[in-house]
Amino acid sequence: MAGWERVLTDLVSTRGAALKRYAFLLCGDDSDAEDLVQDALVRVFTRQRRDEIGNPEQYVRKAVLNLYLDRVRRRGVWRRVLPFALTPDRIDDASDAADARHDLRAALLALTPQQRACVVLYYHVDLPIPEIAAQLGCGAGTVKRHLYDGRHRLAGLLHDDTREDDRAVR
C-alpha cells in the first residue's frame, strides 16, 4: 500500500465523522455534507503532489470549504438565470416543538454563506480570526464584520433572551 493510501485510510477512519460534521455545519444537509467530504477527498488525494501534504485533515477541510463556496456561487448564478426552476434554500418551520439542534440548523441556514463560514470556522473549528481570513481570502476586518453580523442574526433568530435580561438589569 502506497504512503498516500495509508494516509487516506487513516484520515477517513479516524477523522471522517468530524469532517462530515464540519461539512454539515457549512451546508446544512446530510447528503450534501457527505458529497462535500467525498469530493474534497478525491480532489486532495488525486493530485500529483499528494505525498507532500503536511497536515491532510487541514488540507481536506480547506478543500471542503472551497467546494462549498464554489457551490454557493454556482447556485447564485443559476438563481439569476433560472429563478423559476429552483426551490428555496430554507423552509421556515413554525413548529414550537422543534429541538435546539433543528433551530440552530435553521438559523445557520438563514445566514449568508460568508457569515456561516466565518461562524463555523470560529466557533466549531476554533480558528483564530487571522486564519479564517487567510482561508477565506479576505481581511481580518471582513471576518470580524461577518462574525458580528452572524452573531446578531443568530441571536435574533434563536430569540436570545439573555440579551434582554442584561438590558433590564443595567
Helices and strands as residue ranges (DSSP letters): H 3-27, H 30-45, G 50-52, H 56-81, G 83-85, H 100-110, H 113-119, I 120-124, H 129-136, H 140-157, H 161-169
